[in-house]
């Protein structure tokens, strides 16, 4: 294993190159060892800015893309956040450093159990991990100040919009799965308002009752 494979600083450079200048976000990337959140066979690629397969046809979000999405949430540190799609917990760990607390939901039990172990080993406590259909959100912990969706659907599922407080922000890849625009939204008194396109991207499909039926 090369020395670079042990260092988060390579990811910090990739995140900066993607246009991120928020020092809180850069420090979160620096302080979160991605090698602790990837399958054992992929540790040598942990600090490369690439997605990594985690089973069930799922992949981790590319770190620079995660950073773009997180920046789109405009987090100040006091927020109650909902994450749809825990994966192995790297983005969850970043959120936990940037917000007051995080509710995260993962549909695949084995992936969720590994994420729980990964987060616990890093001493990250301000998260609540659920297993289930993320397309319906986690209504019993709503309302949320921010919602981040790590899978694609042509529109924002109604339950996710409903669980966002007025003034709250939501970031989701919008599209059919495989060819998307990552879009930021804000909840207003009249509903969800599209703010701007953050970046083009490729995501797996959002599965579930309010997503694509598998």
Steps between C-alpha positions, in 0.01 A plus 500: 500500500637841405544777750234703317244228570528585871436873460172691483688803365465360148124519538525851639684602180232331286225678691675835458540428128124443480453861614444450873648774718296457821765439766260310730427255219866467403590433863227236524651321199846531652385362836298205365709198393324363192704180532284418804186516283581280200505121456830337596585415141481866395708666773778583254251714304351671806673836443441507126207716395298211359180312587553154652262201470343384827266220385139471383586708194575799725809720502633767732457856382819649357644717780517821297136446396400446864673827584311688229171363631588579862599855409158534334334441839659820642556341841604723788533234769163521678291295259294183543573313175345205316720291271343257253750223422759439771727277296801409714480826693767733359260775395308444826823562692557824308144611577549416868795743507305773322157483670356460849362152434423267211221250440611265222312214335634210293287236326756215501537351852853360448626835370329681787655268760846560357440876496395488865826321587707742294345805667529353849870423449556867417318608816225677305196517727271777371333273245196275499512225237178339378448208263212533257348675199672835477266629232244561775748675727486461879179683596517440874820711521375784277512789437854526364711805431668327207455182294758336273402222261777274364296334225320624191132550423332730244337705778533553873283241678207673670577364850851648490367843406235476772758409767712807425427805714418833337833658404674162497724382217491178298757366253417211266617361166203549267471261208436140397809344661835505320470851355396772742522859606563550870257773603461705817152595623360712782168444678278807487152572634357383168711187453838393369682760289784408267807713568777390263678214329815412693660256254427227246558150641427129478308334785328171570121510504300584811303186580189476712134585528557862399787424261553232238322178588758219489 
